[in-house]
């Protein structure tokens, strides 16, 4: 989601390649299709088309149910 860079909502992080602990973010790792055996993973790096905005990703929420 594109969002103003001066404030990031709770449970969201900037898509800047930050490295996170896999075990603390298993649902996100699973949704992203990453290796759950790795101790860490990186958030995607998504450049914004405008200097006042950044792309953010939800790092904590409800895991979607499969149908």
Secondary structure, DSSP 8 states (H G I E B T S, - for coil): -EEETT---TTEEESB--EEETGGGHHHHHHHT--TTSSEEE--B---SSTTEEEEEE-SS------
